[in-house]
Amino acid sequence: MTGIKKAGIYTTTIVIAFWFVTQTLYPASQTLTHGFGAYYSAAQLLRAGQFSAQVYDPAYFRLLVRTDSHQQADDIYNANPPTTSLMLWPLSFFSIETARLIWTLANAGMLLGGLALLTASFTPQPDLPRLALLASLGMLFQPALENIKLGQAYLLIFLLLSIAVAAWSKIGLAEAAGLKFAPSLGSVTLALALILKTAGWALLPLLAWQKRWRILAWTVGIAGAVLLLTLPLFPPPLWQRYGQLLGETNNSAATCATAYQTTRSLLCQLFVFAPPWSQSPVINLPWLAPTFLIGLAAFTLLANFRLACRDSSVALTAMITWGVIFAPLGEGYHHTVMLIPLSWLAIHWSALDWFSRFGVLAAACLYLIPFAPYPPDRQNGGWMLLAYPRLYGAWLTLLLLYRQSRLLH
């Protein structure tokens, strides 16, 4: 790479970083929002020893969030597991304003730290220009920006899964270098993702398929140990209430809402009449939506397993993508973890043919363009198909991973 090209990359990254700090980081650090408000209030209850099943009462929890945020935020605990309250427990000792500032800076650090780790993991010879390019992608990535603006948790999940991917993508090389702790480190971070937000679950069937029983046992064992140790804080009745609410949410017609960038929501819009969330399906055949969903999930899961036989690193990124596509619920900011597979494609840009490069650019645009929520009056007929840009970006990324892995091997 020539000096002029490097200078251009660095200059562009600096300009984007300035925009990122002034337009995203600073405003977010000064704003109390519903996502952050819910996490902070839950952590406050935990610190005070008052965390109970009452957090799942919308009226009670909304009043608490409004009080803690000085009437600036309003949220419910929703379908978060009880252990989500552990996430901001260290920040519950600060005022909500100070905690918001710290959490915003931590999110920026987790974004850039995760991208640096992916650069080192996916690149035979990591260099600064590649890191600068990935940093620019991350600072423009709309799901990540939504996370920071709302104070959400998915940049933490992104970092935890990035560590797991880095630890497992080159297990043979790591063990040859004497880094036998690397696979166990991945187990710790995946267990944390599962405990805090039930995230990263899609990696478990891949580990089983690859017969990585030691890694799987460590992951399940660590998660189980943490749950046992926290039973005094989160007794069984609390978990029972969470399970009931999760079932109610999963069976609710609200999963059809276009706010959820999931395959399930799209199929619901196409085949299920469920007012007010889906009022103009193409054809009202409710049984067809779950049939297609299960069929697509099974077909792509098998494709991911076949992919694992060729390239473990790509299979890990594909399973993360699969988990986003087939998540029961998932708003735009849940797609933050899509930075992992997109980073793999970006780093392997020189090995892509023209068709794949066009596809990567298209997928990137679907994540870099700040789409506004689709107007309700246009969520019908063919117009409704335009309401899922992030989902289309995830599907396109998955197909590109399949194609490129086949070409490389």
C-alpha positions in Angstrom: 0.0 0.0 0.0 1.5 3.4 -1.1 2.1 6.2 1.4 -0.5 8.4 -0.4 -3.2 5.7 0.0 -2.3 5.3 3.7 -2.4 9.0 4.3 -5.9 9.1 2.6 -7.1 6.3 4.9 -5.8 7.9 8.1 -7.2 11.3 7.1 -10.6 9.8 6.4 -10.6 8.0 9.7 -9.7 11.1 11.6 -12.5 13.0 10.0 -15.0 10.2 10.7 -13.7 10.0 14.3 -14.3 13.8 14.8 -17.9 13.4 13.5 -18.4 10.3 15.7 -17.3 12.2 18.8 -19.2 15.4 18.2 -22.4 13.9 16.7 -22.8 10.7 18.6 -20.6 10.3 21.7 -20.9 13.7 23.2 -24.7 14.1 22.7 -25.3 10.5 24.0 -23.2 11.2 27.1 -25.5 14.1 28.0 -28.8 12.4 27.4 -30.8 10.0 29.5 -32.6 7.5 27.3 -35.0 4.6 27.8 -32.5 1.8 27.2 -29.9 3.0 29.6 -32.6 4.1 32.1 -33.9 0.6 32.4 -30.5 -1.0 32.9 -29.5 1.7 35.5 -32.8 1.4 37.5 -32.5 -2.4 37.6 -28.9 -2.1 38.9 -30.1 0.4 41.5 -32.7 -2.1 42.7 -30.1 -4.9 42.8 -27.7 -2.7 44.9 -30.4 -1.8 47.3 -31.4 -5.5 47.7 -34.9 -4.8 46.3 -34.7 -6.6 43.0 -37.8 -8.8 42.7 -40.3 -10.1 40.2 -42.0 -6.7 40.5 -39.5 -5.4 37.9 -41.7 -7.2 35.3 -44.6 -5.1 36.3 -44.6 -2.3 33.6 -46.4 0.3 35.8 -44.0 -0.2 38.7 -40.8 -0.2 36.6 -41.8 2.7 34.4 -42.4 4.9 37.5 -39.0 3.8 38.8 -37.2 4.7 35.6 -38.9 8.0 35.4 -37.9 8.8 39.0 -34.3 7.8 38.5 -33.9 9.7 35.2 -35.6 12.9 36.5 -38.6 12.3 34.2 -36.3 12.1 31.1 -36.7 8.4 30.3 -39.5 5.8 30.4 -39.0 2.1 29.9 -40.0 -1.4 31.0 -37.7 -4.3 32.0 -39.5 -6.3 29.3 -38.1 -9.8 28.6 -34.6 -9.2 30.0 -33.4 -12.0 32.3 -32.9 -11.1 36.0 -29.1 -11.3 35.5 -29.2 -8.3 33.1 -29.3 -6.1 36.2 -25.7 -7.2 36.9 -24.4 -5.4 33.8 -24.6 -1.9 35.3 -24.2 -2.8 38.9 -20.7 -1.3 39.1 -22.1 2.0 37.8 -25.1 2.0 40.2 -22.8 3.6 42.9 -22.6 6.8 40.7 -25.3 9.3 39.9 -27.2 8.5 36.7 -25.5 11.4 34.8 -22.0 10.1 35.7 -23.0 6.5 35.0 -24.3 7.6 31.6 -21.0 9.3 30.7 -19.0 6.3 31.8 -21.2 3.9 29.9 -21.0 6.0 26.8 -17.2 6.1 26.8 -17.1 2.4 27.6 -19.3 1.7 24.6 -16.9 3.6 22.4 -14.0 1.6 23.9 -15.8 -1.7 23.4 -16.5 -0.8 19.7 -12.9 0.0 18.9 -11.5 -2.7 21.1 -13.6 -5.4 19.4 -12.7 -4.2 15.9 -9.0 -4.2 16.8 -9.3 -7.8 18.1 -11.1 -8.8 14.9 -8.4 -7.2 12.8 -5.7 -9.2 14.6 -7.8 -12.4 14.4 -8.8 -12.3 10.8 -5.6 -10.9 9.3 -2.4 -12.9 8.9 -0.4 -9.7 9.3 -2.5 -7.0 11.0 -1.6 -3.5 10.1 -2.7 0.0 11.0 -4.5 0.8 7.7 -6.8 -2.2 8.0 -7.6 -1.2 11.6 -8.3 2.3 10.5 -10.7 1.1 7.8 -12.5 -1.1 10.3 -12.7 1.7 12.8 -14.3 3.9 10.2 -16.8 1.2 9.4 -17.6 0.9 13.1 -18.0 4.6 13.7 -20.5 4.8 10.8 -22.3 1.6 11.6 -25.9 2.6 12.4 -26.8 -0.3 14.8 -23.7 0.6 16.8 -24.6 4.3 16.8 -28.1 3.4 18.0 -26.6 1.4 20.8 -24.5 4.4 22.0 -27.4 6.8 21.6 -29.8 4.6 23.6 -27.2 3.3 26.1 -28.0 -0.2 25.0 -26.0 -3.4 25.8 -25.1 -4.8 22.4 -21.7 -3.2 22.0 -20.8 -5.2 25.2 -22.2 -8.3 23.5 -20.2 -7.4 20.3 -17.0 -7.3 22.3 -17.8 -10.6 24.2 -18.5 -12.4 21.0 -15.5 -10.9 19.2 -13.3 -12.4 22.0 -15.0 -15.8 21.5 -14.5 -15.7 17.8 -10.9 -14.6 18.1 -10.3 -17.4 20.7 -11.9 -20.1 18.7 -11.2 -19.2 15.1 -7.5 -20.3 15.3 -7.5 -22.8 18.2 -4.8 -24.9 16.5 -2.5 -21.9 16.1 -3.2 -20.7 19.6 -2.4 -24.1 21.2 0.7 -24.4 19.1 1.9 -21.1 20.4 1.3 -22.3 24.0 -1.9 -20.2 24.5 -4.0 -23.0 25.8 -6.1 -20.6 27.8 -7.5 -19.1 24.6 -10.4 -21.5 24.1 -11.4 -21.2 27.8 -11.4 -17.4 27.5 -13.9 -17.7 24.7 -16.0 -19.9 26.9 -16.0 -17.2 29.6 -17.1 -14.5 27.3 -19.8 -16.6 25.6 -21.1 -17.6 29.1 -21.2 -13.9 30.0 -23.2 -13.0 26.8 -25.7 -15.8 27.6 -26.1 -14.7 31.2 -26.4 -11.0 30.7 -28.6 -10.9 27.6 -29.2 -14.5 26.5 -27.0 -13.6 23.5 -24.6 -15.7 21.5 -26.8 -18.8 21.8 -26.4 -19.6 18.1 -22.8 -20.6 18.7 -23.7 -23.5 20.9 -25.1 -25.8 18.2 -21.9 -25.1 16.1 -19.7 -26.1 19.0 -21.7 -29.3 19.4 -21.5 -30.1 15.7 -17.7 -29.6 15.7 -17.5 -31.8 18.8 -15.7 -29.2 20.8 -17.0 -30.8 23.9 -14.4 -29.2 26.3 -15.3 -25.7 25.1 -19.0 -26.4 25.3 -18.6 -27.9 28.8 -16.7 -24.9 30.0 -19.3 -22.5 28.5 -22.3 -24.3 30.1 -20.4 -24.9 33.3 -19.4 -21.3 33.8 -22.9 -20.1 33.0 -24.4 -22.6 35.4 -21.9 -21.7 38.1 -22.8 -18.0 37.9 -26.5 -18.8 38.0 -26.0 -20.9 41.1 -23.9 -18.3 42.8 -26.4 -15.6 42.1 -29.4 -17.6 43.4 -29.6 -15.6 46.6 -30.0 -12.5 44.4 -32.3 -14.1 41.8 -34.3 -16.9 43.5 -36.3 -19.5 41.4 -39.6 -17.6 41.6 -38.0 -14.7 39.9 -36.7 -16.9 37.1 -40.2 -18.5 36.9 -41.8 -15.1 36.3 -39.1 -14.3 33.6 -39.9 -17.6 31.9 -43.6 -16.9 31.9 -43.1 -13.4 30.5 -40.7 -14.8 27.8 -43.4 -17.2 26.7 -46.0 -14.5 26.6 -43.7 -12.2 24.6 -42.8 -15.0 22.2 -46.5 -15.8 21.5 -47.5 -12.2 21.2 -48.7 -10.7 17.9 -46.3 -7.8 18.7 -43.5 -10.0 17.2 -44.9 -9.0 13.8 -44.0 -5.4 14.3 -41.7 -4.0 11.6 -39.5 -2.5 14.4 -38.2 -6.1 14.8 -35.7 -6.6 12.0 -36.1 -10.4 12.0 -37.1 -13.0 9.5 -40.0 -14.0 11.8 -41.4 -10.5 11.7 -41.1 -10.3 7.9 -42.9 -13.6 7.4 -45.6 -12.6 9.8 -46.2 -9.4 7.7 -46.4 -11.5 4.6 -48.7 -14.3 5.8 -50.4 -13.4 9.1 -53.3 -10.9 9.7 -52.5 -9.7 13.3 -53.8 -6.1 13.9 -52.5 -3.7 14.7 -49.0 -5.0 13.9 -49.8 -6.7 10.6 -52.9 -5.5 8.8 -52.3 -6.1 5.1 -50.6 -9.5 4.6 -50.0 -10.7 1.1 -52.1 -13.7 1.9 -53.6 -14.7 5.3 -52.2 -18.2 5.9 -50.9 -18.1 9.5 -49.5 -21.7 9.3 -47.3 -20.7 6.4 -45.1 -18.2 8.4 -43.8 -20.7 11.0 -43.4 -23.4 8.3 -41.2 -21.1 6.2 -39.3 -19.9 9.3 -38.5 -23.4 10.5 -37.5 -24.5 7.0 -35.2 -21.6 6.4 -33.6 -21.9 9.8 -33.0 -25.6 9.4 -31.6 -25.2 5.8 -29.2 -22.4 6.7 -28.1 -24.2 9.9 -27.1 -27.2 7.9 -25.3 -24.9 5.4 -23.4 -23.4 8.3 -22.4 -26.9 9.6 -21.1 -27.7 6.1 -19.2 -24.4 6.1 -17.6 -25.4 9.4 -15.9 -28.3 7.6 -14.1 -25.8 5.3 -13.4 -22.9 7.5 -14.0 -22.6 11.3 -13.5 -18.9 11.4 -16.1 -18.2 8.7 -18.5 -20.7 10.3 -18.3 -18.7 13.6 -19.2 -15.5 11.9 -22.0 -17.2 9.9 -23.5 -18.6 13.0 -23.6 -15.1 14.6 -25.3 -13.9 11.5 -27.7 -16.8 11.6 -28.6 -16.0 15.2 -29.5 -12.4 14.3 -31.6 -13.5 11.3 -33.6 -16.0 13.3 -33.8 -14.3 16.6 -37.3 -14.3 18.0 -37.0 -10.5 18.7 -34.4 -8.1 17.4 -34.6 -4.3 16.8 -32.1 -2.4 14.7 -29.5 -2.1 17.5 -29.4 -5.9 18.0 -27.7 -6.0 14.6 -24.5 -4.5 16.1 -22.9 -7.9 16.2 -23.1 -8.0 12.4 -19.9 -6.0 12.5 -18.2 -9.3 13.1 -19.1 -11.0 9.8 -18.8 -7.7 7.9 -15.3 -7.2 9.3 -14.3 -10.7 8.0 -15.6 -9.7 4.5 -13.9 -6.3 4.6 -10.6 -7.7 5.7 -10.7 -10.3 2.9 -11.6 -7.6 0.3 -8.6 -8.3 -1.9 -9.7 -11.9 -2.2 -13.2 -11.1 -3.3 -14.3 -11.1 -6.9 -16.3 -8.2 -8.4 -19.6 -9.8 -7.6 -18.8 -10.3 -4.0 -17.4 -6.8 -3.7 -20.6 -5.4 -5.0 -22.5 -7.5 -2.5 -20.4 -6.3 0.4 -20.9 -2.7 -0.6 -24.7 -3.3 -0.8 -24.7 -5.0 2.6 -22.7 -2.2 4.1 -25.0 0.5 2.7 -28.0 -1.3 4.3 -26.2 -0.8 7.7 -24.5 2.5 7.1 -27.6 4.5 5.9 -29.6 5.9 8.8 -33.1 4.6 7.9 -36.0 6.1 9.8 -38.8 3.9 11.2 -41.1 3.1 8.3 -44.4 5.1 8.3 -47.3 3.1 9.5 -49.5 4.2 6.6 -47.1 2.6 4.2 -46.7 -0.7 6.1 -49.0 -2.6 3.8 -48.7 -4.5 0.5 -45.5 -4.1 -1.4 -44.4 -1.0 0.6 -44.1 -3.2 3.7 -41.1 -5.0 2.1 -39.1 -1.7 2.4 -39.3 -1.8 6.2 -36.6 -4.4 6.7 -33.2 -2.9 5.6 -31.2 -4.3 8.4 -32.6 -7.8 7.9 -31.8 -7.7 4.2 -28.3 -6.7 5.1 -27.9 -9.7 7.4 -29.2 -12.1 4.8 -27.0 -10.7 2.1 -24.0 -11.0 4.5 -24.8 -14.6 5.2 -25.0 -15.4 1.5 -21.7 -13.7 0.8 -20.0 -15.7 3.6 -21.2 -18.9 1.9 -20.0 -17.7 -1.5 -16.6 -16.5 -0.5 -15.8 -19.5 1.6 -16.6 -21.8 -1.3 -14.4 -19.7 -3.6 -11.4 -19.6 -1.2 -11.6 -23.4 -0.7 
